[in-house]
Amino acid sequence: MTPTVSASGLSLHYGRTRALDDVSLRLTPGVTGLLGPNGAGKTTLLRVLATAVPADRGAFTVLGHDPGSSRGRQEVRRRLGYLPQTPGFHPDFTAFEFVDYVAILKELADRRERHREVRRVLEEVDLGEVRGRRIKKLSGGMRQRVALAAALVGDPGFLVLDEPTVGLDPEQRMRFRELIAGAGEGRTVLLSTHQTEDVAMLCHRVIVMAAGAVRFDGTPAELTARAAGRVWSSTEKDPGAKAGWRTGTGSFRNVGDPPPGAEPAEPTLEDGYLLVLDGSDDTGTEVAA
């Protein structure tokens, strides 16, 4: 499948801090999850791909366009939808006015066509009935949906979402998952999140980053398989485990290298993620950074 995004050797430093370290990836249609701890470089990578900041080294294309030139950057931005981690809203704008403002920035010049598009995306995120309400009077979940509507204006081929479910309650997060899954039909979505359950439920592929580098790139099933045979239950926390916690049943769930005779437990995507961050694969060998 022809990739929507193809990046090679992206590197970026902030002073002595290495934010991106030779990152290469290819993104195809569907939802790709981007996992990693705070400071892993996820937001920096999203900002580079969204043409918000340039990389020090490396190159990438989006839908065949190279943002290295002014014209290429303009073409990428016309085909890009970006929801940053902290969207900036003018509190006195209504939902309609804010999305309309973004539509103007995306060069939707015809007023009638633009307003039709604004109404379409607000309906798509289930905000049609409150489009005339001021943003400062909307709930946190509704504000996130306004930001998503703005990202969807113009039917972009590449959608970049930075922590869109952070701070949402379970019902709001479930609703947002529905919206993201729908957005991934027929377009490429890159979803940065700390929620491993979002990745397990939404994504056909997952990338794990740490210290500015890609540590894993594969399917959620392959990430889960990293923990096969390395999760076990016990009556008390195993001191040799890399991670362990008491479950609701009172037993302990341990992740790492099980002792002889340990009672195995079914691995999860989160278990595989923890082991990748720890720096070992399913055989206990080091993973190349």
C-alpha positions in Angstrom: 0.0 0.0 0.0 1.3 3.4 -0.9 2.1 5.3 2.3 0.4 8.5 3.1 3.4 9.7 5.2 7.0 8.6 4.6 9.7 9.9 7.0 13.4 9.1 7.1 16.0 10.1 9.6 14.1 12.8 11.4 16.2 14.4 14.1 15.7 17.5 16.3 17.5 19.0 19.2 16.4 21.7 21.6 19.8 22.9 23.0 21.4 19.8 24.4 18.1 17.9 24.5 17.6 15.3 21.8 13.9 15.4 21.1 14.0 13.2 18.0 16.7 10.7 17.2 16.8 9.4 13.6 13.1 8.6 13.4 11.9 6.8 10.3 8.4 5.6 9.7 5.7 5.0 7.1 2.0 5.6 7.7 -0.9 4.1 5.7 -4.6 4.6 5.9 -6.2 3.6 9.2 -5.5 4.6 12.8 -1.9 4.3 14.0 -1.3 4.7 17.8 1.7 6.5 19.1 2.7 5.4 22.6 5.5 6.6 24.9 6.2 8.1 28.3 6.3 11.9 28.9 9.4 13.3 27.2 9.5 10.5 24.7 9.3 12.9 21.7 5.7 12.1 20.7 4.5 15.7 20.6 7.7 16.9 18.9 7.2 14.2 16.2 3.6 15.3 15.6 4.6 18.9 15.4 7.2 18.1 12.8 4.8 16.0 10.7 2.2 18.8 11.0 4.8 21.3 9.7 4.6 23.3 12.9 8.3 23.0 13.5 11.1 21.9 11.1 13.4 19.0 11.9 17.2 19.6 12.1 17.8 16.6 9.8 15.9 14.1 7.8 13.0 14.4 5.4 9.4 13.4 5.0 6.5 13.5 2.5 2.7 13.7 3.1 0.5 12.5 0.3 3.4 12.9 -2.1 4.2 16.5 -1.1 7.6 17.5 0.4 7.2 20.2 3.1 10.9 21.1 2.6 9.8 23.8 0.1 7.4 26.6 0.7 5.0 25.3 -2.0 5.2 21.8 -0.7 4.6 22.9 2.9 1.5 24.8 1.7 0.2 21.7 -0.1 0.7 19.5 3.0 -1.2 22.0 5.2 -4.1 22.0 2.7 -4.4 18.2 3.2 -3.7 18.1 6.9 -5.9 18.1 10.0 -4.2 18.8 13.3 -5.6 18.6 16.8 -2.8 19.8 19.2 -2.5 18.7 22.8 -3.8 22.0 24.1 -6.1 23.6 21.4 -6.2 27.4 21.5 -9.8 28.7 21.7 -11.1 32.3 21.7 -13.6 31.9 24.6 -16.1 34.3 23.1 -16.3 32.5 19.8 -19.2 30.2 19.3 -18.4 26.6 18.1 -19.5 27.6 14.6 -17.4 30.7 14.6 -14.3 28.9 15.7 -14.6 26.2 13.1 -15.4 28.8 10.4 -12.3 30.7 11.4 -10.2 27.6 10.9 -12.0 26.9 7.6 -11.0 30.4 6.4 -7.3 29.7 7.3 -7.6 26.5 5.2 -8.5 28.7 2.3 -12.2 27.8 1.9 -13.0 31.0 0.2 -16.6 30.6 -0.9 -18.8 31.6 2.1 -21.7 29.4 1.2 -19.6 26.3 0.6 -17.5 27.0 3.7 -20.5 27.3 6.0 -21.9 24.1 4.5 -18.6 22.4 5.4 -18.5 23.9 8.9 -22.0 22.6 9.6 -21.1 19.2 8.2 -18.1 18.7 10.5 -20.0 19.9 13.5 -22.7 17.4 12.8 -20.1 14.7 12.3 -18.9 15.3 15.9 -22.5 15.6 17.2 -22.3 19.3 17.9 -24.9 20.5 15.4 -27.4 21.5 18.0 -24.9 23.6 20.1 -23.0 25.2 17.2 -24.3 28.7 18.3 -23.1 28.3 21.9 -20.0 30.1 23.1 -17.0 27.8 23.6 -16.5 29.1 27.2 -19.9 27.6 28.0 -19.2 24.2 26.6 -18.0 21.2 28.6 -14.5 19.9 28.3 -15.6 17.0 26.1 -17.5 19.3 23.8 -14.5 21.6 23.5 -12.4 18.6 22.4 -15.1 17.8 19.8 -15.0 21.4 18.5 -11.2 21.0 18.1 -11.7 17.7 16.3 -14.3 19.3 14.0 -11.8 22.1 13.2 -9.2 19.4 12.3 -11.7 17.6 10.0 -12.5 20.7 8.0 -11.8 20.2 4.3 -11.8 16.4 4.6 -8.0 16.1 5.2 -6.1 13.0 4.0 -3.8 13.0 7.1 -5.2 13.6 10.6 -2.8 14.3 13.5 -4.3 13.9 17.0 -2.2 14.7 20.1 -3.7 13.3 23.3 -7.3 13.9 22.2 -8.9 11.9 25.1 -6.8 13.3 28.0 -9.0 14.7 30.8 -12.2 13.1 29.4 -14.4 11.0 31.6 -15.1 7.3 30.5 -18.3 8.2 28.6 -16.7 11.1 26.8 -13.6 8.9 26.0 -15.9 6.2 24.5 -17.7 8.8 22.4 -14.3 10.1 21.2 -13.2 6.6 20.3 -16.2 6.3 18.0 -15.3 9.6 16.3 -11.6 8.6 15.8 -12.6 5.2 14.5 -14.9 6.9 12.0 -12.2 9.4 11.0 -9.9 6.5 10.3 -12.2 5.2 7.6 -10.5 6.2 4.3 -7.8 8.4 5.7 -4.6 8.2 7.7 -4.8 9.1 11.4 -1.8 9.3 13.8 -3.1 9.2 17.4 -0.7 10.1 20.3 -2.0 8.8 23.6 -1.1 7.5 27.0 -4.1 5.3 27.0 -3.1 1.8 26.0 -6.8 0.8 25.9 -7.3 3.4 23.2 -4.6 1.8 21.1 -6.0 -1.7 21.7 -9.5 -0.7 20.7 -8.8 1.7 17.8 -5.5 1.0 16.1 -4.3 -1.3 13.4 -0.8 -0.4 14.1 1.2 1.0 17.1 4.5 2.9 17.4 6.3 3.1 20.7 8.8 5.9 21.3 11.3 6.5 24.1 14.1 9.1 24.4 13.2 10.5 21.0 13.6 7.1 19.2 11.2 4.5 17.8 11.5 1.4 20.0 8.7 -0.6 18.4 6.7 -0.5 15.2 4.1 -3.2 14.5 0.6 -4.4 15.1 -1.1 -4.3 18.6 -1.1 -8.1 18.5 2.7 -8.1 17.9 3.2 -5.7 20.8 1.1 -7.9 23.0 3.1 -10.9 21.9 6.3 -9.3 23.3 4.9 -10.2 26.8 4.0 -13.8 25.9 5.3 -16.1 28.7 6.5 -13.1 30.8 3.3 -12.3 32.8 2.4 -14.4 35.9 0.2 -14.4 39.0 1.3 -14.9 42.5 0.0 -14.5 46.1 2.5 -11.7 46.7 4.6 -9.3 44.6 7.6 -11.0 43.1 10.7 -9.0 44.0 12.3 -10.1 40.7 9.5 -8.7 38.5 10.1 -5.6 36.4 6.5 -4.4 37.4 3.9 -5.9 39.7 0.7 -4.8 41.4 -2.2 -6.2 43.4 -5.3 -6.9 41.3 -8.9 -6.5 42.4 -9.0 -10.3 43.2 -6.2 -9.9 45.8 -3.5 -11.7 43.7 -0.5 -10.0 42.2 0.1 -9.6 38.5 3.8 -9.6 37.7 5.6 -8.7 34.5 9.2 -9.6 33.7 11.1 -12.9 33.8 9.0 -15.5 35.7 10.5 -17.9 38.2 10.3 -21.6 37.7 6.8 -23.0 38.3 5.1 -19.5 38.1 1.4 -19.4 37.2 1.2 -17.8 33.8 -1.3 -15.0 33.0 -2.6 -13.8 29.7 -0.5 -10.9 28.4 -2.0 -7.6 27.4 -0.9 -4.8 25.1 0.1 -2.8 28.2 2.4 -5.6 29.3 4.2 -5.6 26.0 4.5 -1.8 26.1 6.0 -1.9 29.6 8.6 -4.5 28.5 9.5 -2.5 25.4 10.1 0.6 27.5 12.1 -1.5 29.9 14.4 -2.3 27.0 13.9 -6.0 26.6 12.0 -8.2 24.1 10.2 -11.4 24.7 13.5 -13.3 25.0 15.0 -10.9 27.4 17.5 -9.5 24.9 18.1 -5.8 24.4 16.0 -3.9 21.9 18.0 -1.7 19.5 17.3 2.0 20.1 
